[in-house]
Amino acid sequence: VQLQASGGGVVQPGESLRLSCTTSGFTFNTHALGWFRQAPGKEREFVAGVSWTGGRTYNVDFVMGRFYASRDNAKNAMYLQMERLKPEDTAVYFCAAGRQYGVPWSDADTFRPQSYNYWGQGTQVTVSS
């Protein structure tokens, strides 16, 4: 199983970035997908996700209206569009996948790192003027 995140970089406040995560080695279209981030000295936190069908997307308050998760089942890929970036968005961003089809999964599970069994290596996003 491989998840490869890319697209991070250094941007100025207010700019946009699009992260990508290519995957292989598992049945992509049965898995919920999540994006998490971890800043130095802080715990890993959920930022956005999308259900296995693609029909539901999830965000947290501090990125609402700025970050959008999406998936392309034909390409086994997931994306995080980030807009109006702020310095506090600086972190390593991780993509993750957790089997959702055919197993008990509540909305709350979407936000928990423990729900995801496959993780990418992370890509650094730095927002600085």
C-alpha positions in Angstrom: 0.0 0.0 0.0 1.3 3.4 -0.9 0.0 6.9 -0.5 2.1 9.7 -1.9 1.3 13.3 -1.0 2.6 16.2 -3.0 2.0 19.8 -3.8 3.2 21.4 -0.6 5.4 24.5 -0.6 6.0 28.0 0.7 3.2 30.5 -0.1 2.2 34.0 1.2 -0.9 34.6 3.3 -4.0 34.7 1.1 -2.6 32.5 -1.6 -3.8 29.0 -2.6 -2.3 25.5 -2.9 -3.6 22.2 -4.1 -2.3 19.1 -2.5 -2.5 15.7 -4.3 -2.3 12.2 -3.0 -1.8 9.3 -5.3 -2.5 5.8 -4.0 -2.0 2.2 -4.8 -2.3 -1.2 -3.3 -5.8 -1.1 -1.8 -9.4 -0.9 -3.1 -9.6 2.9 -3.3 -13.3 3.2 -3.9 -14.3 1.4 -0.7 -12.3 3.8 1.5 -13.1 7.1 3.2 -10.3 9.7 2.6 -9.0 12.2 5.0 -6.5 15.0 5.2 -4.8 15.7 8.4 -2.1 18.1 9.5 0.5 18.4 12.2 2.3 21.5 13.3 5.4 21.4 15.4 4.6 20.6 19.0 0.9 19.9 18.2 -1.2 16.8 17.7 -2.2 15.6 14.3 -5.6 17.1 13.5 -8.3 16.4 10.8 -8.9 19.2 8.3 -11.0 17.8 5.5 -12.3 14.5 4.2 -14.6 12.8 1.7 -16.7 9.6 2.0 -16.1 6.5 0.0 -18.8 7.4 -2.5 -17.6 11.0 -2.8 -21.1 12.1 -1.9 -20.2 13.6 1.5 -17.4 16.0 2.4 -16.3 17.1 5.8 -14.4 20.1 7.1 -13.6 21.5 10.5 -14.5 25.0 11.6 -11.0 26.5 11.3 -10.9 25.7 7.6 -14.5 25.9 6.7 -15.0 27.7 3.4 -11.3 27.6 2.6 -10.3 23.9 2.3 -12.0 21.4 0.1 -11.3 17.7 -0.1 -12.1 15.7 -3.3 -11.4 12.4 -4.9 -11.0 10.9 -8.3 -11.8 7.2 -8.2 -10.7 6.7 -11.8 -7.2 7.9 -10.8 -7.1 6.5 -7.3 -6.2 10.0 -6.2 -7.4 12.5 -3.6 -6.9 16.3 -3.4 -7.0 19.1 -1.0 -7.7 22.5 -2.4 -6.6 25.2 0.1 -7.6 28.8 -0.4 -6.9 32.0 1.5 -4.1 30.4 3.4 -3.1 31.8 6.8 0.2 31.5 8.7 -1.6 29.2 11.2 -2.1 26.7 8.4 1.6 26.0 8.4 2.0 22.3 9.0 2.9 18.9 7.5 -0.2 17.7 5.7 -1.0 14.0 5.5 -3.4 12.1 3.4 -5.1 9.0 4.8 -7.5 6.3 3.8 -9.8 4.1 6.0 -12.1 1.4 4.8 -15.7 2.7 5.0 -17.8 0.5 2.7 -19.3 -2.5 4.5 -18.1 -1.6 8.0 -19.7 0.5 10.8 -18.7 4.1 10.2 -20.2 7.2 11.9 -19.7 10.8 10.9 -17.6 11.1 14.1 -15.2 8.4 12.8 -14.3 10.6 9.9 -12.5 13.0 12.2 -10.5 10.4 14.2 -7.0 9.5 13.0 -7.6 6.0 14.4 -10.2 5.4 11.7 -7.6 5.5 9.0 -5.3 2.6 8.5 -3.3 3.9 5.5 -1.2 7.0 5.6 1.0 9.0 3.3 4.3 10.5 4.3 3.3 14.1 4.5 4.0 17.2 2.6 5.1 20.5 4.2 3.0 23.6 3.7 4.5 26.9 4.9 2.5 30.1 4.9 4.7 33.1 5.5 5.1 36.6 4.3 
